[in-house]
Amino acid sequence: MNNHTEEQLLKQMIEILSQESGESIEVEGKTPEELKTLWRGLVNVRQPKDAPADYLVLENEYLQEYHAPRVQTLADCASTANDQIKLYDGDLCELKVDAIVNAANSEMLGCFIPNHRCIDNAIHTFSGIELRSFCHHLMEEQGKKEPVGKAKMTPAFNLPSKYIIHTVGPFLPPGQKVTPLREQLLAGCYKSCLETAIKAGLTSIAFCGISTGEFGFPKEPAARIAVDTVNKWLQDTSSTMIVVFSTYTKEDQSIYQKLLSGEQ
C-alpha cells in the first residue's frame, strides 16, 4: 500500500467515523502516521454497534493492505528445547497461526483508551470494528461478565490468524503478593485457551503474556506458570498442538528463553 492510497483510505474512514460521532476532525496536512493515530483513536472509543457498510469496505481494504507486508509465520518463530513450543519476538497481530490469544477484560469489548499500547487495544484495532460488535453479542447472550480463567473464541476478521481466543486473567493490585489462587487462575487461562483450541480442531496457538501488563502480574512468575502449564497440558493430552509464546519486550524474551532452554 503506497502512501497516497493509505492516506486516502484513512481520510475516508476518519470522515465516516467522525460524522457518526458528531465530531469535526481536521485531516488535511496530516501525515499517514498522524492519520492512523486519529483513526485508531476513533475506533478505540466507538461503542459496539453495526457499522456503515461503506466504512467496512474501506476498513477491510485498509487492514488487508496494512497486514499483507507484515505477516509472520511459524517459520519466523524461534525453536526451543521442546519441538512443540516456539518463541516469537514481534507483533502478535501479524502472526499467521490458527489462533492468537487476547488478554481481555471482563467486559470482553476491547480497550476503550485511545491509542493505548495494550494487546487488547491492538487486537481490536487491527482486526477491525466488527470484532467489538461480535464480542458484544456474545456477552449479551451470556448475560454476565466473563469469568477469570475461562476462554471464548471469535473470528479474527482482518488479522492474519484465523481466530482470536479471549481470556480474562487475574488482576494483581499494586503492592499485593501473588497468591496460590491467582496462580491457579492464571494457569486456568492457559488451560482454557488450549482446550478451546483443541476442541475447535486447531493446530497452532500463540499466547501473549496474560495478566502481565495492566493487570499487574509479575512477569517472571507469570512466565513460569505459562510454560509449566503448557508443558504439562501437552504431556497429559499427547496433543500435537504447536504453542507459541509471544514476547513484547527484551525482558520478556530473556525470561522465556531461560525457561525454555531445557537447562532447568
Backbone hydrogen bonds, N-H to C=O, Kabsch-Sander energy under -0.5 kcal/mol:
donor,donor_aa,acceptor,acceptor_aa,energy
6,E,2,N,-2.5
7,E,3,N,-2.6
8,Q,4,H,-2.4
9,L,5,T,-2.5
10,L,6,E,-2.5
11,K,7,E,-2.4
12,Q,8,Q,-2.2
13,M,9,L,-2.3
14,I,10,L,-2.7
15,E,11,K,-2.3
16,I,12,Q,-1.9
17,L,13,M,-2.6
18,S,14,I,-2.8
19,Q,15,E,-2.1
20,E,16,I,-2.1
21,S,17,L,-1.7
22,G,18,S,-0.8
22,G,19,Q,-0.6
23,E,18,S,-2.2
25,I,23,E,-0.5
30,K,27,V,-1.6
35,L,31,T,-2.7
36,K,32,P,-2.4
37,T,33,E,-1.8
38,L,34,E,-2.0
39,W,35,L,-2.9
40,R,36,K,-2.8
41,G,37,T,-2.1
42,L,38,L,-1.8
43,V,39,W,-2.3
44,N,40,R,-2.8
45,V,41,G,-1.5
46,R,42,L,-0.8
46,R,43,V,-0.6
49,K,47,Q,-0.6
56,L,52,P,-2.0
57,V,53,A,-1.8
58,L,54,D,-1.6
59,E,55,Y,-3.0
60,N,56,L,-2.8
61,E,57,V,-1.9
62,Y,58,L,-2.7
63,L,59,E,-3.1
64,Q,60,N,-2.2
65,E,61,E,-2.2
66,Y,62,Y,-2.6
67,H,63,L,-2.6
68,A,64,Q,-1.8
70,R,67,H,-2.1
71,V,67,H,-1.1
71,V,68,A,-0.5
72,Q,94,E,-3.1
76,D,73,T,-1.8
77,C,74,L,-1.5
78,A,87,L,-3.3
80,T,82,N,-0.5
80,T,85,I,-0.6
81,A,260,L,-2.1
83,D,81,A,-0.6
85,I,82,N,-1.9
86,K,243,V,-2.7
87,L,78,A,-2.5
88,Y,245,F,-2.5
90,G,88,Y,-0.9
90,G,247,T,-0.7
92,L,90,G,-0.7
94,E,91,D,-2.0
95,L,92,L,-1.4
96,K,72,Q,-3.6
96,K,94,E,-0.5
97,V,95,L,-1.2
99,A,204,S,-1.0
100,I,163,Y,-1.8
101,V,206,A,-2.4
102,N,165,I,-2.5
104,A,102,N,-1.4
104,A,167,T,-2.0
108,M,105,N,-1.6
116,H,113,I,-1.9
122,A,118,C,-2.0
123,I,119,I,-2.8
124,H,120,D,-1.9
125,T,121,N,-2.2
126,F,122,A,-2.8
127,S,123,I,-1.2
128,G,124,H,-0.9
131,L,128,G,-1.6
133,S,129,I,-1.3
134,F,130,E,-2.3
135,C,131,L,-2.7
136,H,132,R,-2.3
137,H,133,S,-2.0
138,L,134,F,-1.9
139,M,135,C,-2.4
140,E,136,H,-2.2
141,E,137,H,-2.1
142,Q,138,L,-1.9
143,G,139,M,-2.6
146,E,106,S,-2.6
149,G,168,V,-2.5
150,K,147,P,-1.2
152,K,166,H,-2.1
154,T,164,I,-2.7
156,A,162,K,-1.6
158,N,127,S,-1.9
159,L,156,A,-2.2
162,K,97,V,-1.4
163,Y,98,D,-1.9
164,I,154,T,-2.5
165,I,100,I,-2.7
166,H,152,K,-3.5
166,H,164,I,-0.6
167,T,102,N,-2.3
168,V,150,K,-0.6
169,G,104,A,-0.5
169,G,167,T,-0.6
172,L,215,F,-3.3
176,Q,173,P,-2.0
183,E,179,T,-2.2
184,Q,180,P,-2.4
185,L,181,L,-2.4
186,L,182,R,-2.3
187,A,183,E,-2.4
188,G,184,Q,-2.1
189,C,185,L,-1.4
190,Y,186,L,-1.4
191,K,187,A,-2.3
192,S,188,G,-2.8
193,C,189,C,-2.2
194,L,190,Y,-2.3
195,E,191,K,-2.7
196,T,192,S,-2.4
197,A,193,C,-2.3
198,I,194,L,-2.5
199,K,195,E,-2.2
200,A,196,T,-1.2
201,G,198,I,-1.3
202,L,197,A,-2.5
205,I,242,I,-2.3
206,A,99,A,-2.3
207,F,244,V,-3.4
210,I,208,C,-1.5
212,T,209,G,-1.7
216,G,213,G,-1.7
217,F,211,S,-2.9
222,A,218,P,-1.8
223,A,219,K,-2.5
224,R,220,E,-2.2
225,I,221,P,-2.3
226,A,222,A,-2.3
227,V,223,A,-2.8
228,D,224,R,-2.7
229,T,225,I,-2.6
230,V,226,A,-2.3
231,N,227,V,-2.7
232,K,228,D,-2.4
233,W,229,T,-2.4
234,L,230,V,-2.6
235,Q,231,N,-2.1
236,D,232,K,-3.1
237,T,233,W,-2.3
238,S,234,L,-1.3
239,S,234,L,-0.5
242,I,203,T,-2.6
243,V,84,Q,-3.2
243,V,241,M,-0.6
244,V,205,I,-2.8
245,F,86,K,-2.6
246,S,207,F,-3.2
246,S,244,V,-0.6
247,T,88,Y,-2.7
247,T,245,F,-0.5
253,Q,249,T,-2.3
254,S,250,K,-2.4
255,I,251,E,-2.2
256,Y,252,D,-2.5
257,Q,253,Q,-2.4
258,K,254,S,-2.0
259,L,255,I,-2.1
260,L,256,Y,-2.2
261,S,258,K,-1.0
